[in-house]
Amino acid sequence: MKFIDYSPNITSPQFPSWTRAAISTNQADPFCNAEAWQLSFQDAFSPKRRLLYAEYDGSVCVFAEFALSDRRIFLTPVESHWFFGCPLLGRDAVAILHNSFAFLEKSYGRTFPCIVFGGIRPRGVLARRLFSSFGSRFTFYLHADGVQGCASLQGGVEGFLGRRSANHRAKVRKQMRRATEAGVYFERVIPANGLEASAAFRRIIAIERASWKGREKCGMAESPSREFYEIMLQRLSVTGAARILFARHEERDIGFIFGSMAGNIYRGQQFSFDDAWRKAGIGNVLQMEKVRWLCETGAKRYDMGPVTGPRMEYKLHWTEKRLPVETWIIERK
């Protein structure tokens, strides 16, 4: 493990092994374990933190340093607000961390840092490896927990709808029919360069400001969320992983839904619509049109992120699988 001289660079992936490990290691939230999400958080929220990085044979170990004081230091996931991602990815990641202890002792002396792990599946292989490797020398604390929701896309649109409740199916189909009758249509956008990403982001922010979130100043048009998503969309334009769907009416944008691919798994990020269209159910219509797009292009799963917390309940109608995740802190005894 070593401290890396990190400087923002959104023109190319900086750590390709990081994203490959996130996609290939059965994470609860593959996209949010990957470089685009993690480093966009670093750039927008905490650009001056030191990063520690190590990789071996496809496994990756990456942390950010957070000094609460000279005597209280934490090594955390790079994205250290929602803790969706884990800093240990791959079969050998725990061994990489274990073998880095001499480096950490040399770097920090007697102030050995507390170590924070996000995105832990409490009954998963990684959880068992952490207890086995560090249980005798460290005290484990549960910092936070939550539940992620996802939906299978097996069987296409009809298969997806078949896993929803009868009431939800009827409601959504009615809303889609009414939207079509009202002249609503859709535009699919996959930004392929920085200019296209900037143009799409300007449209997203204009819609966001016309939504209830814009009126209440609690959405992605506000800093630092705006910078976070703008940087991330620029990063995603390099790899072609962004998926943006605009709802339009009479040549005007009235809604959007935005997310990203991690291999064949789609992770939803944000959606909004002009508040004048609230009664038309444009949010549900956008979700279904996004499902149609994903099914047409061979996606296997739709990840919706947390299903617990304020305003997250709507996701329960759209997902059938629940993935508990926890954030742990370990402290040397």
C-alpha positions in Angstrom: 0.0 0.0 0.0 1.2 3.5 -0.7 -0.1 7.1 -0.6 -0.9 8.2 -4.1 -0.4 11.7 -5.5 -4.0 12.0 -6.6 -5.1 14.9 -8.8 -8.5 15.2 -10.5 -8.4 13.8 -14.1 -11.8 13.1 -15.7 -10.5 12.6 -19.2 -9.6 8.9 -18.7 -9.9 6.1 -16.0 -7.0 6.4 -13.6 -7.4 3.0 -11.8 -8.9 0.5 -14.3 -8.4 -2.4 -11.9 -10.6 -0.7 -9.4 -13.7 -0.7 -11.6 -13.0 -4.2 -12.9 -12.9 -5.5 -9.3 -16.1 -3.6 -8.4 -18.0 -5.2 -11.3 -16.6 -8.7 -10.9 -16.8 -9.3 -7.1 -20.5 -9.7 -6.3 -20.9 -6.3 -4.6 -24.3 -5.2 -3.4 -23.9 -2.0 -5.3 -21.2 -2.5 -8.0 -21.4 0.9 -9.6 -20.9 2.8 -6.3 -17.9 0.6 -5.5 -16.2 1.7 -8.8 -13.9 4.6 -9.6 -16.4 6.9 -11.3 -18.6 7.2 -8.2 -15.8 7.1 -5.6 -13.4 9.6 -7.2 -16.2 12.0 -8.2 -17.0 12.2 -4.5 -13.4 12.9 -3.7 -13.3 15.7 -6.3 -16.6 17.4 -5.2 -16.6 16.9 -1.5 -13.1 16.4 -0.1 -10.5 17.0 -2.8 -7.6 17.5 -0.4 -7.7 14.1 1.4 -4.8 11.8 0.9 -5.6 8.5 -0.7 -4.0 5.1 -0.1 -4.0 2.5 -2.8 -2.8 -1.0 -3.4 -3.7 -3.8 -5.9 -2.6 -7.3 -6.5 -3.8 -9.9 -9.0 -7.1 -8.2 -9.7 -7.9 -7.3 -6.0 -7.9 -3.7 -4.9 -7.6 -1.9 -1.5 -8.3 1.9 -1.5 -8.9 4.3 1.4 -9.1 8.0 2.1 -7.4 9.5 5.1 -9.6 11.5 7.5 -7.8 13.1 10.5 -10.2 14.1 13.2 -7.2 15.2 15.3 -3.5 14.3 15.5 -4.4 11.4 17.7 -7.7 10.3 16.0 -7.2 9.2 12.4 -9.6 7.2 10.2 -9.0 5.4 7.0 -12.4 5.4 5.2 -13.9 4.5 1.9 -13.3 7.3 -0.6 -17.0 8.0 -0.8 -17.6 8.5 2.9 -21.0 10.0 3.2 -23.4 7.3 2.1 -20.9 4.5 2.4 -22.4 2.6 -0.5 -19.0 1.2 -1.6 -16.4 -1.0 0.1 -12.6 -0.2 0.1 -11.7 -3.9 -0.1 -12.5 -5.5 -3.5 -11.5 -8.9 -4.6 -10.4 -12.3 -3.2 -7.0 -11.0 -1.9 -8.1 -7.6 -0.6 -8.2 -8.5 3.0 -4.7 -10.0 2.7 -3.5 -6.8 1.0 -4.7 -4.8 4.0 -3.2 -7.2 6.5 0.1 -7.1 4.7 0.0 -3.3 4.8 0.0 -3.0 8.5 3.7 -2.5 8.7 3.4 0.4 6.3 0.6 1.9 8.3 2.6 1.5 11.6 5.6 3.2 10.0 3.4 6.0 8.6 1.3 6.6 11.7 3.4 5.4 14.6 1.5 4.9 17.8 -1.6 6.6 16.3 -2.7 3.5 14.4 -5.8 4.6 12.4 -9.3 3.3 12.9 -10.4 1.6 9.7 -13.9 2.0 8.2 -15.5 -0.4 5.8 -18.7 0.5 3.9 -20.8 -1.7 1.6 -20.4 -4.8 3.8 -22.9 -7.6 3.2 -23.2 -8.8 6.8 -23.5 -12.5 5.9 -21.1 -12.4 3.0 -17.6 -13.8 2.4 -15.9 -10.5 3.1 -17.5 -10.1 6.5 -16.3 -13.6 7.5 -12.8 -12.8 6.3 -12.6 -9.6 8.2 -13.7 -11.3 11.5 -11.3 -14.1 10.8 -8.3 -11.9 10.1 -8.8 -9.1 12.6 -11.2 -10.2 15.2 -8.6 -11.1 17.8 -6.7 -7.8 17.5 -9.4 -5.3 16.7 -12.7 -4.2 18.2 -15.5 -4.2 15.7 -18.2 -1.5 15.8 -21.4 -1.2 13.7 -21.5 2.4 12.4 -24.5 2.3 10.1 -26.8 -0.1 8.3 -29.3 0.0 5.5 -31.0 -2.0 2.8 -30.4 -1.7 -1.0 -33.2 -2.5 -3.4 -32.8 -4.1 -6.9 -34.9 -5.6 -9.5 -34.2 -8.4 -12.0 -34.7 -7.6 -15.7 -35.1 -11.3 -16.6 -37.9 -11.9 -19.0 -37.8 -8.3 -20.4 -40.5 -5.7 -19.7 -43.2 -8.2 -19.2 -41.1 -10.3 -16.9 -40.3 -7.1 -14.9 -43.9 -6.1 -14.7 -44.9 -9.6 -13.7 -42.8 -9.2 -10.5 -44.7 -6.0 -9.6 -48.1 -6.0 -7.8 -51.3 -6.1 -9.8 -52.2 -2.6 -8.6 -48.8 -1.2 -9.6 -49.0 -2.8 -13.0 -52.4 -1.4 -13.7 -51.4 2.1 -12.4 -48.2 2.2 -14.5 -49.8 1.0 -17.7 -52.6 3.6 -17.3 -50.1 6.4 -16.8 -48.0 5.3 -19.8 -51.1 5.2 -22.0 -52.2 8.7 -20.9 -48.6 10.0 -21.4 -48.7 8.7 -25.0 -52.1 10.2 -25.6 -50.8 13.6 -24.3 -48.0 13.6 -26.8 -45.1 12.7 -24.4 -42.1 11.1 -26.1 -38.6 10.1 -25.0 -35.0 10.7 -26.0 -32.2 8.4 -25.1 -28.8 9.9 -24.5 -25.4 8.3 -23.9 -22.8 11.1 -23.8 -19.7 10.1 -25.6 -17.5 13.0 -24.8 -17.2 16.0 -22.5 -19.2 18.4 -24.7 -22.1 16.0 -24.9 -22.0 15.4 -21.2 -22.1 19.1 -20.5 -25.0 19.6 -22.8 -27.0 16.8 -21.2 -26.2 18.0 -17.7 -27.5 21.5 -18.5 -30.8 20.0 -19.6 -30.9 17.9 -16.4 -30.3 20.9 -14.2 -33.0 22.9 -16.0 -35.6 20.1 -15.3 -34.4 19.8 -11.7 -35.0 23.5 -11.1 -38.5 23.2 -12.4 -39.2 20.2 -10.0 -40.3 20.3 -6.4 -36.7 19.6 -5.5 -35.6 22.7 -7.3 -38.3 24.8 -5.5 -37.2 23.4 -2.1 -33.5 23.6 -3.0 -32.8 20.1 -1.9 -31.9 18.4 -5.2 -28.9 17.9 -7.5 -29.0 21.5 -8.7 -27.5 22.6 -5.3 -23.8 22.4 -4.3 -22.0 20.2 -3.7 -24.4 17.6 -5.3 -24.3 19.6 -8.5 -20.5 19.4 -8.8 -20.6 15.7 -7.8 -23.0 14.6 -10.5 -21.4 16.9 -13.1 -18.0 15.5 -12.5 -19.3 12.0 -12.5 -21.2 12.5 -15.8 -17.9 13.8 -17.4 -16.1 10.7 -16.2 -18.9 8.4 -17.5 -18.7 10.0 -20.9 -15.2 8.6 -21.3 -16.4 5.0 -20.9 -19.9 5.4 -22.4 -21.5 4.1 -19.2 -24.1 6.9 -18.6 -27.7 6.3 -19.5 -29.9 9.4 -19.6 -33.5 9.4 -20.6 -35.4 12.6 -21.3 -39.2 12.9 -21.3 -40.3 15.6 -23.8 -43.5 17.3 -24.8 -43.8 19.7 -27.7 -40.0 20.0 -28.1 -39.6 20.8 -24.4 -37.9 18.7 -21.7 -40.3 17.8 -18.9 -38.4 15.0 -17.1 -35.3 13.0 -16.9 -34.0 9.8 -15.4 -30.2 9.3 -15.1 -28.1 6.3 -14.1 -25.0 4.3 -15.1 -23.9 0.9 -16.2 -21.5 -1.3 -14.2 -21.0 -4.3 -16.5 -24.6 -5.5 -17.2 -26.0 -4.0 -14.0 -27.7 -0.6 -14.2 -27.5 1.7 -11.1 -30.1 4.5 -11.0 -28.8 7.8 -9.8 -31.4 10.6 -10.1 -34.7 11.5 -11.7 -36.9 14.5 -11.7 -39.7 16.1 -13.7 -41.3 19.5 -14.2 -43.7 19.9 -11.3 -46.5 20.9 -13.7 -46.6 17.3 -14.8 -46.8 15.8 -11.3 -50.4 14.6 -11.7 -49.5 12.8 -15.0 -47.3 10.3 -13.2 -44.3 11.2 -15.3 -41.9 9.7 -12.7 -43.4 6.3 -13.1 -43.6 6.6 -16.9 -39.8 7.5 -16.9 -39.1 4.4 -14.8 -40.9 2.1 -17.1 -39.4 3.6 -20.3 -35.9 3.2 -18.7 -36.7 -0.5 -17.9 -37.7 -0.9 -21.6 -34.4 0.6 -22.7 -32.4 -1.5 -20.4 -34.2 -4.7 -21.4 -33.6 -3.9 -25.1 -29.9 -3.6 -24.5 -29.3 -6.7 -22.4 -29.1 -5.3 -18.9 -29.6 -8.0 -16.2 -30.4 -6.0 -13.1 -31.7 -2.5 -12.0 -30.1 -1.3 -8.8 -32.1 1.5 -7.1 -29.9 2.1 -4.0 -31.4 2.5 -0.5 -35.0 1.6 0.0 -35.1 3.0 3.6 -35.1 6.6 4.6 -37.0 9.8 3.7 -38.8 9.6 0.3 -37.3 6.2 -0.5 -40.5 4.2 0.0 -41.5 4.4 -3.7 -38.6 2.1 -4.6 -40.4 -0.8 -2.8 -42.9 -0.9 -5.6 -40.1 -1.2 -8.2 -37.8 -3.7 -6.6 -38.2 -7.3 -5.3 -34.7 -8.1 -4.0 -33.4 -6.6 -0.7 -29.6 -6.5 0.0 -28.7 -5.5 3.6 -25.5 -3.5 3.8 -23.5 -2.3 6.8 -20.7 0.1 7.7 -18.1 -1.2 10.1 -15.4 0.5 12.1 -12.5 -1.5 13.5 -10.2 -0.1 16.2 -7.0 -1.8 17.4 -7.4 -3.2 20.9 
